[in-house]
Amino acid sequence: SALTVNAQVNEEEGEGASKGVVLIAAKEGEAKFSRGGNALPAEETEANDALGEGVLIETGADGKVTLLFSNGTVSTVGPSTKLTLKEFSQEKFDAAGRSMGELKEEPSLSNVKLSLDFGSLIVGTKKLNKESNFEIESAVGTAGIRGTQLQMSQNPGSGVKLDVSESTATVAFKPPGDA
C-alpha cells in the first residue's frame, strides 16, 4: 500500500520537533485501542486512522495491527500483545507527496518510545538519523534500535527475546537501572 506522507507531522508553533503521526495501516482479528483507560471508538481505529501518544493497543490471540510511523517505520503488533505508544516526536519536513515506500531513510529527526508489556512486535525502520531515537521498553529492559529490522517479544516467565534479521542493524539493550 502506497500510503503517502502528506498528512502527517502535526503543526505546532515554531520550528523543531512536532508530534509525529502513527497511522493504522492494517488491522485483523481482535484489536482494542484505549487511552487513559478509556476505549477509543471503533470508527477512530480503522485503517488509515491516526493514533496519538498514550494509546494502548491490545491484540487478542487472532489479532494483529500494522502501524506506519511518519518517520517511515513500519511496526507489526503481533497476536496476544499489549503495547503503548508512549512518545513520538519528529522534526517538521516537506513530504512533497512522496510515498513511504520511496523513502530510503527517515525524512527528519525523530524520537519514538514504545512500551511492550507482553507479546511481540516486529519493527522495520528506514535508516535512522544518528540523533534519532527508537526505543522499546519492557519489564526486563529497553531495546534501542539503530538499524533496520528487529523482532522483540516479551513474555512473562520467559523474559525478552530479540531477533535482529539484518546485519546492518544495531540494537542496544539496557536492563532496568543500568545507566
Solvent accessible surface area in square Angstrom, and as a share of the most:
residue,aa,sasa,rsa
1,S,142,0.91
2,A,84,0.65
3,L,36,0.18
4,T,67,0.39
5,V,1,0.01
6,N,97,0.50
7,A,97,0.75
8,Q,22,0.10
9,V,14,0.08
10,N,75,0.38
11,E,139,0.62
12,E,85,0.38
13,E,173,0.77
14,G,52,0.50
15,E,158,0.71
16,G,30,0.29
17,A,66,0.51
18,S,3,0.02
19,K,86,0.36
20,G,10,0.09
21,V,10,0.06
22,V,3,0.02
23,L,37,0.19
24,I,0,0.00
25,A,30,0.24
26,A,49,0.38
27,K,70,0.29
28,E,99,0.44
29,G,49,0.47
30,E,90,0.40
31,A,21,0.16
32,K,115,0.49
33,F,9,0.04
34,S,17,0.11
35,R,103,0.37
36,G,77,0.74
37,G,78,0.75
38,N,107,0.55
39,A,88,0.69
40,L,36,0.18
41,P,58,0.37
42,A,71,0.55
43,E,131,0.59
44,E,90,0.40
45,T,5,0.03
46,E,82,0.37
47,A,53,0.41
48,N,95,0.48
49,D,38,0.20
50,A,63,0.49
51,L,9,0.04
52,G,31,0.30
53,E,53,0.24
54,G,31,0.30
55,V,0,0.00
56,L,38,0.19
57,I,0,0.00
58,E,52,0.23
59,T,12,0.07
60,G,12,0.11
61,A,90,0.70
62,D,97,0.50
63,G,0,0.00
64,K,82,0.35
65,V,0,0.00
66,T,28,0.16
67,L,0,0.00
68,L,10,0.05
69,F,1,0.00
70,S,2,0.01
71,N,0,0.00
72,G,2,0.02
73,T,0,0.00
74,V,65,0.37
75,S,0,0.00
76,T,28,0.16
77,V,0,0.00
78,G,7,0.06
79,P,67,0.42
80,S,58,0.37
81,T,1,0.01
82,K,55,0.23
83,L,0,0.00
84,T,31,0.18
85,L,6,0.03
86,K,94,0.40
87,E,57,0.26
88,F,7,0.03
89,S,24,0.15
90,Q,1,0.00
91,E,65,0.29
92,K,56,0.24
93,F,44,0.18
94,D,116,0.60
95,A,9,0.07
96,A,81,0.63
97,G,38,0.36
98,R,87,0.32
99,S,14,0.09
100,M,17,0.08
101,G,63,0.61
102,E,108,0.49
103,L,12,0.06
104,K,169,0.72
105,E,98,0.44
106,E,7,0.03
107,P,34,0.22
108,S,14,0.09
109,L,55,0.27
110,S,7,0.05
111,N,38,0.20
112,V,0,0.00
113,K,59,0.25
114,L,1,0.01
115,S,21,0.14
116,L,1,0.00
117,D,63,0.33
118,F,77,0.32
119,G,6,0.06
120,S,24,0.16
121,L,0,0.00
122,I,65,0.33
123,V,1,0.00
124,G,23,0.22
125,T,10,0.06
126,K,44,0.19
127,K,126,0.53
128,L,19,0.09
129,N,50,0.26
130,K,178,0.75
131,E,128,0.57
132,S,0,0.00
133,N,57,0.29
134,F,1,0.01
135,E,40,0.18
136,I,0,0.00
137,E,40,0.18
138,S,19,0.12
139,A,79,0.61
140,V,56,0.32
141,G,3,0.03
142,T,27,0.16
143,A,0,0.00
144,G,16,0.15
145,I,1,0.00
146,R,97,0.36
147,G,11,0.11
148,T,36,0.21
149,Q,65,0.29
150,L,1,0.01
151,Q,70,0.31
152,M,0,0.00
153,S,18,0.12
154,Q,10,0.05
155,N,66,0.34
156,P,111,0.70
157,G,92,0.88
158,S,87,0.56
159,G,28,0.27
160,V,42,0.24
161,K,123,0.52
162,L,57,0.28
163,D,61,0.32
164,V,69,0.40
165,S,79,0.51
166,E,75,0.34
167,S,122,0.79
168,T,102,0.59
169,A,15,0.12
170,T,86,0.50
171,V,36,0.21
172,A,65,0.51
173,F,71,0.30
174,K,93,0.39
175,P,65,0.41
176,P,92,0.58
177,G,90,0.86
178,D,74,0.38
179,A,129,1.00
